[in-house]
Amino acid sequence: MQGGSSGIVYGGLKYQARCIADVRADAGSTTFLAGTLSLKEENEVHLIRLSPAESELVCDGLFYHPNEIWDLKSCPFDHRVFSTVYTSGESYGASVWKIPELYGQSNSPQLEKLFALDDHMGKIRCVLWWPLGKHDKLISIDDRNIFLWNIDASNKSAKVISQGSADMLPNLRGGAWDPHNHNSVATITDSSLHCWDLRFMKKSNAIEHAHFRDVDYNPKKQHIIATAEDEFGICLWDLRMLKHPLKNLPGHSHWTWTVRHNPEHDQLILSAGTDSTVNLWFAKVGTDESGPESPSGSPTREQEPLLNSYTDYEDSIYGIAWSSHDPSLFASLSYDGRVVLESVKPYLQRK
């Protein structure tokens, strides 16, 4: 099914942008953070909230950020705390910030830097918060290493507990923290996915020979992950059976850049990429299936229902985020700085 956008548009971002994140800790409203990626201008972080009438997206806070934002994550247990990965020329950095009290202001005071994650020597790719509730650990990934930090926001401190090296792997480019096991994290390179045991900082099972751009764990079913790949679009995997994917969802005409499971309706999956399209999938995967292989031993190519393609974009889409406050809503961010909020309620009723 093809369709344009009928969603709510937020036009407040003045510059190009890649990063949008759901503010999970804000239990009272649908809220997102978006960060810009301007080479010449002072960049911005926008706190975007759905109005009480659910008719518009409003800016609840505009904060200046000193560098280009390449990764942005909201703290899952404090709605005023978030992390960014940024670059200025050849140097890369990562920090955790706190939003000041707003008191009804829209032009807000400066962000408070709680601490920098400054033990990295390489190109920092992303910061990961464990997604379920309060946790005093943080992960940061650069192109060669994974760091586990002990954090204390109240004392504005972060200390490296352990570090794992990618050794002979190609450059790391990102990862996801397992919501079912805080000792497990998946990292991706251009050609492989590796799971790590954080207790020993050792790599365990791996998927080789694929071009990965993103990875996301199923929030309701253990061992199930989704990957965004150049060649296939989306693949769903069982980490206990890695010879072939459980399902292939080839739904994009160019690079698939990001994939996200719905936080409540885990059979709903979003994907987006450089074809300026967001796809909504209904992908039913059980952990008790007979296996990922067909009788011939090749991966199943069963076409999953493509519920909708949102195509009313003029630029590549690098950021998508479900609302945890209302899981029937998601926001997408295209490179030209356009944020669109969409509802999937009609598809929930259908399925």
Buried (B, 14 or more C-beta within 10 A) or exposed (E): EEEEBEBBEBEBBEBBBBBBBBBBBBEEBBBBBBBBBBEEEEBBBBBBBBEEEBEEBBBBBBBEBBBBBBBBBBBBBBBBBBBBBBBEEEEBBBBBBBBBEBEEEEEBBEBBEBBEBEBBEBBBBBBBBBBBEEBEBBBBBBBBBBBBBEBEBEEEEBEEEEBBEBEEBEEBBBBBBBBBBBEBBBBBBBEBBBBBBBEEBEBEEBBEEBBBBBBBBBBBBBBBBBBBBBEBBBBBBBBEBBEBBBBBBBBBEEBBBBBBBBBBBBBBBBBBBBBBBBBBBBBEBEEEEEEBBEEEEEBBEEEBBBBBBBBBBEBBBBBBBBBBBBBBBBBBBBBBBBBBBBBBEEBBEEE
